[in-house]
Amino acid sequence: MKTTICLPRGRELCLDTPQIMGIVNVTPDSFSDGGFYYQADNAVNQALSLLEQGATILDVGGESTRPGAPDVACEEELKRVIPVIEQIRRHSDCVISVDTSKAEVMREAIKAGADIVNDVRALQEPGALEVVAQYPEVAICLMHMQGQPRTMQNNPTYTDLVTDIKAFFSARILACKDHGIDTQRLILDPGFGFGKNLAHNYELLGSFDSFQSFELPLLAGLSRKSMFGHLLNRETNERLAASLAGALLCAQKGAHIIRVHDVQQTADVLKVWHAACNGVTI
Ligand code: 9MG
């Protein structure tokens, strides 16, 4: 079965092989690159470099979602992400995703050229469903999170992790349908690290393939996350090998999109896996 997702301006994203989503944080407080790319020009240069390294999707975000991160006002988030999306669009026809939960930021980002709305709150904030319903060509990533970033790591609890996340996806897919949003626009992401303890995160990694039952594209975001730091006692900048292992495992278990900081290294890993599965011509 061919897996593609439709995008604005008649474009399509083919997901037959896993695609790399490069992370472009436009925040002063993001957990892993410490705000180095806060300036718009730096963020755009970083974004173009990620494309050269093998990313086909860029995920531009102006609000950190790390545990305990402060909220960012809508005006501030707009100021951070819109100029970056506009500038990337001027330079490239690549797939741009906006990482936001705010309806107003979604609307302005789509107008500026975003193709995907990546919402860690799965369109549960006021107005979000209504905005994306108005732009039928834009794809949407619905991520599972228990709680809110500020408190989500305070003793997260599940009856059964995978069953509970599946029930959440079913409810959000239904909410989308009720707002006239075509299910074929949706991408699902079980949300590593979002309201999950260490055991939950590794259970999720081991059972990532369970979410294939929705027959929708799956996104995995594990890059440099604390599930590696805590298991291995590694600082954020020492988690590359673990992140690559996580990316490969998710790809093998059916992930269509892998969201990462380290694009070139992830691209190498996926190429080796692809060659082993499909052979190489000499
Ligand atoms: C914004 N963001 C941070 N981590 C993420 C993850 O794991 N998935 C998605 N979709 N977005 C994320």
py3Dmol code that shows the C-alpha trace and the ligand (Angstrom):
import py3Dmol

protein = """\
ATOM      1  CA  MET A   1       0.000   0.000   0.000  1.00  0.00           C
ATOM      2  CA  LYS A   2       1.325   3.436  -0.978  1.00  0.00           C
ATOM      3  CA  THR A   3       1.293   5.952   1.861  1.00  0.00           C
ATOM      4  CA  THR A   4       1.124   9.596   0.911  1.00  0.00           C
ATOM      5  CA  ILE A   5      -0.248  12.628   2.639  1.00  0.00           C
ATOM      6  CA  CYS A   6      -1.704  15.566   0.700  1.00  0.00           C
ATOM      7  CA  LEU A   7      -0.284  19.034   1.295  1.00  0.00           C
ATOM      8  CA  PRO A   8      -1.158  22.602   0.244  1.00  0.00           C
ATOM      9  CA  ARG A   9      -0.582  23.740  -3.360  1.00  0.00           C
ATOM     10  CA  GLY A  10      -1.176  20.262  -4.792  1.00  0.00           C
ATOM     11  CA  ARG A  11       1.984  18.847  -3.193  1.00  0.00           C
ATOM     12  CA  GLU A  12       2.218  15.380  -1.639  1.00  0.00           C
ATOM     13  CA  LEU A  13       4.505  13.844   0.953  1.00  0.00           C
ATOM     14  CA  CYS A  14       5.374  10.239   0.147  1.00  0.00           C
ATOM     15  CA  LEU A  15       5.789   8.189   3.316  1.00  0.00           C
ATOM     16  CA  ASP A  16       6.772   4.850   1.753  1.00  0.00           C
ATOM     17  CA  THR A  17      10.115   5.214   3.507  1.00  0.00           C
ATOM     18  CA  PRO A  18      10.477   7.032   6.841  1.00  0.00           C
ATOM     19  CA  GLN A  19      10.984  10.775   6.436  1.00  0.00           C
ATOM     20  CA  ILE A  20      13.116  12.912   8.703  1.00  0.00           C
ATOM     21  CA  MET A  21      11.532  15.909  10.412  1.00  0.00           C
ATOM     22  CA  GLY A  22      14.307  18.299  11.493  1.00  0.00           C
ATOM     23  CA  ILE A  23      13.699  20.293  14.661  1.00  0.00           C
ATOM     24  CA  VAL A  24      13.944  24.083  14.378  1.00  0.00           C
ATOM     25  CA  ASN A  25      13.464  25.561  17.846  1.00  0.00           C
ATOM     26  CA  VAL A  26      12.938  29.303  17.907  1.00  0.00           C
ATOM     27  CA  THR A  27      12.912  29.460  21.698  1.00  0.00           C
ATOM     28  CA  PRO A  28      15.325  30.846  24.255  1.00  0.00           C
ATOM     29  CA  ASP A  29      14.716  27.907  26.623  1.00  0.00           C
ATOM     30  CA  SER A  30      14.431  24.709  24.566  1.00  0.00           C
ATOM     31  CA  PHE A  31      15.825  21.739  26.448  1.00  0.00           C
ATOM     32  CA  SER A  32      18.433  20.572  24.023  1.00  0.00           C
ATOM     33  CA  ASP A  33      19.871  23.446  22.040  1.00  0.00           C
ATOM     34  CA  GLY A  34      19.495  26.070  24.757  1.00  0.00           C
ATOM     35  CA  GLY A  35      18.070  28.814  22.591  1.00  0.00           C
ATOM     36  CA  PHE A  36      21.109  29.130  20.367  1.00  0.00           C
ATOM     37  CA  TYR A  37      18.817  29.442  17.338  1.00  0.00           C
ATOM     38  CA  TYR A  38      16.503  32.029  18.902  1.00  0.00           C
ATOM     39  CA  GLN A  39      17.424  34.704  16.397  1.00  0.00           C
ATOM     40  CA  ALA A  40      15.320  34.313  13.236  1.00  0.00           C
ATOM     41  CA  ASP A  41      18.318  34.384  10.866  1.00  0.00           C
ATOM     42  CA  ASN A  42      20.107  31.692  12.833  1.00  0.00           C
ATOM     43  CA  ALA A  43      16.964  29.570  12.818  1.00  0.00           C
ATOM     44  CA  VAL A  44      16.575  29.915   9.060  1.00  0.00           C
ATOM     45  CA  ASN A  45      20.233  29.014   8.436  1.00  0.00           C
ATOM     46  CA  GLN A  46      19.871  26.048  10.766  1.00  0.00           C
ATOM     47  CA  ALA A  47      16.698  24.997   8.899  1.00  0.00           C
ATOM     48  CA  LEU A  48      18.373  25.146   5.477  1.00  0.00           C
ATOM     49  CA  SER A  49      21.315  23.167   6.808  1.00  0.00           C
ATOM     50  CA  LEU A  50      18.940  20.465   8.123  1.00  0.00           C
ATOM     51  CA  LEU A  51      17.462  20.163   4.623  1.00  0.00           C
ATOM     52  CA  GLU A  52      20.941  19.651   3.157  1.00  0.00           C
ATOM     53  CA  GLN A  53      21.575  16.935   5.752  1.00  0.00           C
ATOM     54  CA  GLY A  54      18.509  14.967   4.658  1.00  0.00           C
ATOM     55  CA  ALA A  55      15.448  16.375   6.397  1.00  0.00           C
ATOM     56  CA  THR A  56      12.367  16.568   4.176  1.00  0.00           C
ATOM     57  CA  ILE A  57      10.217  18.219   6.831  1.00  0.00           C
ATOM     58  CA  LEU A  58      11.139  21.129   9.127  1.00  0.00           C
ATOM     59  CA  ASP A  59       9.271  21.498  12.415  1.00  0.00           C
ATOM     60  CA  VAL A  60       9.345  25.141  13.516  1.00  0.00           C
ATOM     61  CA  GLY A  61       8.377  25.804  17.145  1.00  0.00           C
ATOM     62  CA  GLY A  62       8.325  28.922  19.306  1.00  0.00           C
ATOM     63  CA  GLU A  63       7.237  27.437  22.645  1.00  0.00           C
ATOM     64  CA  SER A  64       9.315  24.889  24.508  1.00  0.00           C
ATOM     65  CA  THR A  65       7.350  21.796  25.579  1.00  0.00           C
ATOM     66  CA  ARG A  66      10.047  20.421  27.872  1.00  0.00           C
ATOM     67  CA  PRO A  67       8.779  19.458  31.348  1.00  0.00           C
ATOM     68  CA  GLY A  68       8.281  22.589  33.470  1.00  0.00           C
ATOM     69  CA  ALA A  69       8.670  25.020  30.557  1.00  0.00           C
ATOM     70  CA  PRO A  70       6.913  28.373  31.014  1.00  0.00           C
ATOM     71  CA  ASP A  71       3.922  29.330  28.857  1.00  0.00           C
ATOM     72  CA  VAL A  72       4.579  31.735  25.998  1.00  0.00           C
ATOM     73  CA  ALA A  73       2.079  34.466  25.077  1.00  0.00           C
ATOM     74  CA  CYS A  74       0.487  34.215  21.650  1.00  0.00           C
ATOM     75  CA  GLU A  75       2.031  37.507  20.414  1.00  0.00           C
ATOM     76  CA  GLU A  76       5.498  36.342  21.442  1.00  0.00           C
ATOM     77  CA  GLU A  77       5.054  32.946  19.768  1.00  0.00           C
ATOM     78  CA  LEU A  78       3.863  34.653  16.571  1.00  0.00           C
ATOM     79  CA  LYS A  79       6.897  36.985  16.650  1.00  0.00           C
ATOM     80  CA  ARG A  80       9.210  33.996  16.944  1.00  0.00           C
ATOM     81  CA  VAL A  81       7.821  31.572  14.377  1.00  0.00           C
ATOM     82  CA  ILE A  82       6.121  33.539  11.589  1.00  0.00           C
ATOM     83  CA  PRO A  83       9.230  35.352  10.251  1.00  0.00           C
ATOM     84  CA  VAL A  84      11.125  32.045  10.299  1.00  0.00           C
ATOM     85  CA  ILE A  85       8.401  30.191   8.363  1.00  0.00           C
ATOM     86  CA  GLU A  86       8.149  33.060   5.858  1.00  0.00           C
ATOM     87  CA  GLN A  87      11.895  33.078   5.285  1.00  0.00           C
ATOM     88  CA  ILE A  88      12.196  29.294   4.951  1.00  0.00           C
ATOM     89  CA  ARG A  89       9.341  29.389   2.432  1.00  0.00           C
ATOM     90  CA  ARG A  90      11.166  32.085   0.427  1.00  0.00           C
ATOM     91  CA  HIS A  91      14.187  29.794   0.150  1.00  0.00           C
ATOM     92  CA  SER A  92      12.594  26.361  -0.214  1.00  0.00           C
ATOM     93  CA  ASP A  93       9.513  24.369  -1.244  1.00  0.00           C
ATOM     94  CA  CYS A  94      10.200  21.854   1.551  1.00  0.00           C
ATOM     95  CA  VAL A  95       7.488  20.607   3.868  1.00  0.00           C
ATOM     96  CA  ILE A  96       7.111  22.998   6.815  1.00  0.00           C
ATOM     97  CA  SER A  97       5.428  21.953  10.028  1.00  0.00           C
ATOM     98  CA  VAL A  98       4.485  24.381  12.775  1.00  0.00           C
ATOM     99  CA  ASP A  99       4.814  23.086  16.327  1.00  0.00           C
ATOM    100  CA  THR A 100       2.055  24.922  18.182  1.00  0.00           C
ATOM    101  CA  SER A 101      -1.166  24.426  20.125  1.00  0.00           C
ATOM    102  CA  LYS A 102      -2.531  27.943  19.669  1.00  0.00           C
ATOM    103  CA  ALA A 103      -5.284  28.489  17.098  1.00  0.00           C
ATOM    104  CA  GLU A 104      -4.025  31.949  16.144  1.00  0.00           C
ATOM    105  CA  VAL A 105      -0.465  30.725  15.601  1.00  0.00           C
ATOM    106  CA  MET A 106      -1.793  27.818  13.495  1.00  0.00           C
ATOM    107  CA  ARG A 107      -3.747  30.245  11.275  1.00  0.00           C
ATOM    108  CA  GLU A 108      -0.863  32.689  10.767  1.00  0.00           C
ATOM    109  CA  ALA A 109       1.654  29.887  10.234  1.00  0.00           C
ATOM    110  CA  ILE A 110      -0.538  28.286   7.551  1.00  0.00           C
ATOM    111  CA  LYS A 111      -0.894  31.686   5.839  1.00  0.00           C
ATOM    112  CA  ALA A 112       2.909  32.062   6.004  1.00  0.00           C
ATOM    113  CA  GLY A 113       3.424  28.689   4.268  1.00  0.00           C
ATOM    114  CA  ALA A 114       3.162  25.878   6.838  1.00  0.00           C
ATOM    115  CA  ASP A 115       1.963  22.517   5.483  1.00  0.00           C
ATOM    116  CA  ILE A 116       1.551  20.563   8.729  1.00  0.00           C
ATOM    117  CA  VAL A 117       0.233  21.544  12.155  1.00  0.00           C
ATOM    118  CA  ASN A 118       2.126  19.560  14.798  1.00  0.00           C
ATOM    119  CA  ASP A 119       0.105  19.882  17.984  1.00  0.00           C
ATOM    120  CA  VAL A 120       1.323  18.242  21.187  1.00  0.00           C
ATOM    121  CA  ARG A 121      -2.138  19.042  22.627  1.00  0.00           C
ATOM    122  CA  ALA A 122      -3.918  17.294  19.734  1.00  0.00           C
ATOM    123  CA  LEU A 123      -6.194  20.253  18.836  1.00  0.00           C
ATOM    124  CA  GLN A 124      -7.705  20.498  22.317  1.00  0.00           C
ATOM    125  CA  GLU A 125      -7.000  24.215  22.842  1.00  0.00           C
ATOM    126  CA  PRO A 126      -9.810  26.720  22.104  1.00  0.00           C
ATOM    127  CA  GLY A 127     -10.363  27.323  18.395  1.00  0.00           C
ATOM    128  CA  ALA A 128      -7.743  24.845  17.152  1.00  0.00           C
ATOM    129  CA  LEU A 129     -10.189  22.377  15.555  1.00  0.00           C
ATOM    130  CA  GLU A 130     -12.074  25.248  13.925  1.00  0.00           C
ATOM    131  CA  VAL A 131      -8.914  26.781  12.415  1.00  0.00           C
ATOM    132  CA  VAL A 132      -7.544  23.578  10.876  1.00  0.00           C
ATOM    133  CA  ALA A 133     -11.025  22.737   9.560  1.00  0.00           C
ATOM    134  CA  GLN A 134     -10.778  25.921   7.460  1.00  0.00           C
ATOM    135  CA  TYR A 135      -7.589  24.707   5.712  1.00  0.00           C
ATOM    136  CA  PRO A 136      -8.443  21.258   4.288  1.00  0.00           C
ATOM    137  CA  GLU A 137      -5.072  20.761   2.553  1.00  0.00           C
ATOM    138  CA  VAL A 138      -3.006  21.087   5.716  1.00  0.00           C
ATOM    139  CA  ALA A 139      -1.931  17.868   7.464  1.00  0.00           C
ATOM    140  CA  ILE A 140      -2.205  17.545  11.243  1.00  0.00           C
ATOM    141  CA  CYS A 141      -0.135  15.626  13.769  1.00  0.00           C
ATOM    142  CA  LEU A 142      -2.165  14.656  16.839  1.00  0.00           C
ATOM    143  CA  MET A 143       0.190  13.861  19.712  1.00  0.00           C
ATOM    144  CA  HIS A 144      -0.735  12.111  22.954  1.00  0.00           C
ATOM    145  CA  MET A 145       0.171  13.904  26.174  1.00  0.00           C
ATOM    146  CA  GLN A 146      -1.120  13.168  29.665  1.00  0.00           C
ATOM    147  CA  GLY A 147      -1.471  16.501  31.515  1.00  0.00           C
ATOM    148  CA  GLN A 148       0.322  19.722  30.568  1.00  0.00           C
ATOM    149  CA  PRO A 149       4.072  20.311  30.095  1.00  0.00           C
ATOM    150  CA  ARG A 150       4.421  22.143  33.414  1.00  0.00           C
ATOM    151  CA  THR A 151       3.203  19.165  35.502  1.00  0.00           C
ATOM    152  CA  MET A 152       3.057  16.169  33.148  1.00  0.00           C
ATOM    153  CA  GLN A 153       5.953  14.298  34.772  1.00  0.00           C
ATOM    154  CA  ASN A 154       4.376  14.373  38.268  1.00  0.00           C
ATOM    155  CA  ASN A 155       3.468  10.702  38.639  1.00  0.00           C
ATOM    156  CA  PRO A 156       1.801   9.930  35.280  1.00  0.00           C
ATOM    157  CA  THR A 157      -0.558   6.952  35.636  1.00  0.00           C
ATOM    158  CA  TYR A 158      -2.299   4.671  33.125  1.00  0.00           C
ATOM    159  CA  THR A 159      -4.722   1.755  33.388  1.00  0.00           C
ATOM    160  CA  ASP A 160      -3.015   0.219  30.365  1.00  0.00           C
ATOM    161  CA  LEU A 161      -0.586   2.500  28.520  1.00  0.00           C
ATOM    162  CA  VAL A 162      -1.186   1.415  24.920  1.00  0.00           C
ATOM    163  CA  THR A 163      -4.954   0.925  25.372  1.00  0.00           C
ATOM    164  CA  ASP A 164      -5.282   4.361  27.005  1.00  0.00           C
ATOM    165  CA  ILE A 165      -3.299   6.089  24.233  1.00  0.00           C
ATOM    166  CA  LYS A 166      -5.345   4.292  21.579  1.00  0.00           C
ATOM    167  CA  ALA A 167      -8.565   5.428  23.284  1.00  0.00           C
ATOM    168  CA  PHE A 168      -7.215   9.000  23.265  1.00  0.00           C
ATOM    169  CA  PHE A 169      -6.447   8.775  19.519  1.00  0.00           C
ATOM    170  CA  SER A 170      -9.913   7.370  18.791  1.00  0.00           C
ATOM    171  CA  ALA A 171     -11.532  10.252  20.706  1.00  0.00           C
ATOM    172  CA  ARG A 172      -9.423  12.904  18.939  1.00  0.00           C
ATOM    173  CA  ILE A 173     -10.054  11.354  15.503  1.00  0.00           C
ATOM    174  CA  LEU A 174     -13.780  11.504  16.299  1.00  0.00           C
ATOM    175  CA  ALA A 175     -13.501  15.148  17.437  1.00  0.00           C
ATOM    176  CA  CYS A 176     -11.794  15.940  14.115  1.00  0.00           C
ATOM    177  CA  LYS A 177     -14.531  14.136  12.150  1.00  0.00           C
ATOM    178  CA  ASP A 178     -17.198  16.068  14.073  1.00  0.00           C
ATOM    179  CA  HIS A 179     -15.519  19.291  12.892  1.00  0.00           C
ATOM    180  CA  GLY A 180     -15.431  18.124   9.261  1.00  0.00           C
ATOM    181  CA  ILE A 181     -11.701  17.311   9.310  1.00  0.00           C
ATOM    182  CA  ASP A 182     -10.917  14.393   6.979  1.00  0.00           C
ATOM    183  CA  THR A 183      -9.194  11.526   8.828  1.00  0.00           C
ATOM    184  CA  GLN A 184      -6.789  11.136   5.873  1.00  0.00           C
ATOM    185  CA  ARG A 185      -5.165  14.422   6.947  1.00  0.00           C
ATOM    186  CA  LEU A 186      -4.108  12.993  10.303  1.00  0.00           C
ATOM    187  CA  ILE A 187      -0.748  11.754  11.595  1.00  0.00           C
ATOM    188  CA  LEU A 188      -0.598  10.081  15.034  1.00  0.00           C
ATOM    189  CA  ASP A 189       2.179  10.352  17.606  1.00  0.00           C
ATOM    190  CA  PRO A 190       2.110   8.552  20.993  1.00  0.00           C
ATOM    191  CA  GLY A 191       4.247  11.328  22.521  1.00  0.00           C
ATOM    192  CA  PHE A 192       7.428   9.912  24.070  1.00  0.00           C
ATOM    193  CA  GLY A 193       8.192  11.782  27.297  1.00  0.00           C
ATOM    194  CA  PHE A 194       4.865  13.607  27.486  1.00  0.00           C
ATOM    195  CA  GLY A 195       3.252  12.473  30.751  1.00  0.00           C
ATOM    196  CA  LYS A 196       5.145   9.154  30.745  1.00  0.00           C
ATOM    197  CA  ASN A 197       7.628   7.768  33.241  1.00  0.00           C
ATOM    198  CA  LEU A 198      10.720   5.784  32.246  1.00  0.00           C
ATOM    199  CA  ALA A 199       8.883   2.446  32.233  1.00  0.00           C
ATOM    200  CA  HIS A 200       6.036   3.937  30.164  1.00  0.00           C
ATOM    201  CA  ASN A 201       8.491   5.333  27.588  1.00  0.00           C
ATOM    202  CA  TYR A 202      10.232   1.981  27.060  1.00  0.00           C
ATOM    203  CA  GLU A 203       6.924   0.111  26.978  1.00  0.00           C
ATOM    204  CA  LEU A 204       5.870   2.567  24.265  1.00  0.00           C
ATOM    205  CA  LEU A 205       9.086   2.039  22.328  1.00  0.00           C
ATOM    206  CA  GLY A 206       8.587  -1.735  22.458  1.00  0.00           C
ATOM    207  CA  SER A 207       4.973  -1.527  21.360  1.00  0.00           C
ATOM    208  CA  PHE A 208       5.193   1.319  18.837  1.00  0.00           C
ATOM    209  CA  ASP A 209       3.859  -1.041  16.139  1.00  0.00           C
ATOM    210  CA  SER A 210       0.511  -1.333  18.003  1.00  0.00           C
ATOM    211  CA  PHE A 211      -0.501   2.046  16.598  1.00  0.00           C
ATOM    212  CA  GLN A 212      -0.349   0.724  13.024  1.00  0.00           C
ATOM    213  CA  SER A 213      -3.921  -0.511  13.625  1.00  0.00           C
ATOM    214  CA  PHE A 214      -5.185   3.042  12.913  1.00  0.00           C
ATOM    215  CA  GLU A 215      -3.831   2.780   9.344  1.00  0.00           C
ATOM    216  CA  LEU A 216      -2.631   6.386   9.560  1.00  0.00           C
ATOM    217  CA  PRO A 217       0.916   7.757   9.298  1.00  0.00           C
ATOM    218  CA  LEU A 218       2.836   7.539  12.593  1.00  0.00           C
ATOM    219  CA  LEU A 219       5.344  10.058  13.931  1.00  0.00           C
ATOM    220  CA  ALA A 220       8.005   9.274  16.536  1.00  0.00           C
ATOM    221  CA  GLY A 221       9.887  11.942  18.498  1.00  0.00           C
ATOM    222  CA  LEU A 222      12.554  10.621  20.832  1.00  0.00           C
ATOM    223  CA  SER A 223      15.539  12.755  19.944  1.00  0.00           C
ATOM    224  CA  ARG A 224      17.811  13.510  22.952  1.00  0.00           C
ATOM    225  CA  LYS A 225      14.906  12.921  25.371  1.00  0.00           C
ATOM    226  CA  SER A 226      15.307  12.244  29.078  1.00  0.00           C
ATOM    227  CA  MET A 227      14.187   8.619  28.597  1.00  0.00           C
ATOM    228  CA  PHE A 228      17.777   8.153  27.363  1.00  0.00           C
ATOM    229  CA  GLY A 229      19.350  10.467  29.923  1.00  0.00           C
ATOM    230  CA  HIS A 230      17.742   8.613  32.815  1.00  0.00           C
ATOM    231  CA  LEU A 231      18.420   5.114  31.488  1.00  0.00           C
ATOM    232  CA  LEU A 232      22.050   5.796  30.601  1.00  0.00           C
ATOM    233  CA  ASN A 233      22.954   8.682  32.903  1.00  0.00           C
ATOM    234  CA  ARG A 234      23.811  10.889  29.936  1.00  0.00           C
ATOM    235  CA  GLU A 235      23.538  14.667  29.553  1.00  0.00           C
ATOM    236  CA  THR A 236      21.479  16.042  26.661  1.00  0.00           C
ATOM    237  CA  ASN A 237      24.519  16.411  24.398  1.00  0.00           C
ATOM    238  CA  GLU A 238      25.557  12.783  25.067  1.00  0.00           C
ATOM    239  CA  ARG A 239      22.374  11.099  23.818  1.00  0.00           C
ATOM    240  CA  LEU A 240      23.122  10.733  20.098  1.00  0.00           C
ATOM    241  CA  ALA A 241      23.728   6.971  20.038  1.00  0.00           C
ATOM    242  CA  ALA A 242      20.609   6.315  22.105  1.00  0.00           C
ATOM    243  CA  SER A 243      18.518   8.640  19.929  1.00  0.00           C
ATOM    244  CA  LEU A 244      19.700   6.842  16.791  1.00  0.00           C
ATOM    245  CA  ALA A 245      18.826   3.463  18.328  1.00  0.00           C
ATOM    246  CA  GLY A 246      15.361   4.800  19.186  1.00  0.00           C
ATOM    247  CA  ALA A 247      14.869   6.201  15.687  1.00  0.00           C
ATOM    248  CA  LEU A 248      15.831   2.880  14.075  1.00  0.00           C
ATOM    249  CA  LEU A 249      13.562   0.872  16.375  1.00  0.00           C
ATOM    250  CA  CYS A 250      10.612   3.146  15.607  1.00  0.00           C
ATOM    251  CA  ALA A 251      11.323   2.975  11.868  1.00  0.00           C
ATOM    252  CA  GLN A 252      11.363  -0.821  12.074  1.00  0.00           C
ATOM    253  CA  LYS A 253       8.088  -0.715  13.991  1.00  0.00           C
ATOM    254  CA  GLY A 254       6.325   1.371  11.354  1.00  0.00           C
ATOM    255  CA  ALA A 255       7.116   5.050  12.034  1.00  0.00           C
ATOM    256  CA  HIS A 256       6.631   7.152   8.883  1.00  0.00           C
ATOM    257  CA  ILE A 257       8.161  10.352  10.258  1.00  0.00           C
ATOM    258  CA  ILE A 258      11.021  10.633  12.745  1.00  0.00           C
ATOM    259  CA  ARG A 259      11.426  14.012  14.503  1.00  0.00           C
ATOM    260  CA  VAL A 260      15.105  14.654  15.286  1.00  0.00           C
ATOM    261  CA  HIS A 261      17.816  17.187  16.095  1.00  0.00           C
ATOM    262  CA  ASP A 262      20.643  15.150  14.509  1.00  0.00           C
ATOM    263  CA  VAL A 263      19.465  14.888  10.930  1.00  0.00           C
ATOM    264  CA  GLN A 264      22.598  13.713   9.123  1.00  0.00           C
ATOM    265  CA  GLN A 265      23.304  10.889  11.558  1.00  0.00           C
ATOM    266  CA  THR A 266      19.662   9.753  11.482  1.00  0.00           C
ATOM    267  CA  ALA A 267      19.688   9.849   7.674  1.00  0.00           C
ATOM    268  CA  ASP A 268      22.764   7.582   7.651  1.00  0.00           C
ATOM    269  CA  VAL A 269      21.101   5.075   9.985  1.00  0.00           C
ATOM    270  CA  LEU A 270      17.921   4.984   7.910  1.00  0.00           C
ATOM    271  CA  LYS A 271      19.914   4.564   4.682  1.00  0.00           C
ATOM    272  CA  VAL A 272      21.746   1.543   6.097  1.00  0.00           C
ATOM    273  CA  TRP A 273      18.432   0.032   7.220  1.00  0.00           C
ATOM    274  CA  HIS A 274      16.866   0.742   3.804  1.00  0.00           C
ATOM    275  CA  ALA A 275      19.814  -0.898   2.016  1.00  0.00           C
ATOM    276  CA  ALA A 276      19.514  -3.975   4.211  1.00  0.00           C
ATOM    277  CA  CYS A 277      15.776  -4.235   3.482  1.00  0.00           C
ATOM    278  CA  ASN A 278      15.858  -3.416  -0.246  1.00  0.00           C
ATOM    279  CA  GLY A 279      19.418  -4.172  -1.364  1.00  0.00           C
ATOM    280  CA  VAL A 280      21.753  -1.858  -3.268  1.00  0.00           C
ATOM    281  CA  THR A 281      22.566  -1.768  -6.981  1.00  0.00           C
ATOM    282  CA  ILE A 282      26.279  -1.956  -7.827  1.00  0.00           C
TER     283      ILE A 282
END
"""
ligand_1 = """\
12
9MG
C 7.158 19.582 19.763
N 7.531 18.236 20.150
C 8.460 17.895 21.095
N 8.532 16.567 21.194
C 7.655 16.060 20.287
C 7.262 14.769 19.927
O 7.767 13.698 20.528
N 6.345 14.621 18.969
C 5.779 15.711 18.358
N 4.861 15.494 17.412
N 6.106 16.965 18.674
C 7.019 17.118 19.624
"""
view = py3Dmol.view(width=600, height=400)
view.addModel(protein, "pdb")
view.setStyle({"model": 0}, {"cartoon": {"style": "trace"}})
view.addModel(ligand_1, "xyz")
view.setStyle({"model": 1}, {"stick": {}})
view.zoomTo()
view.show()
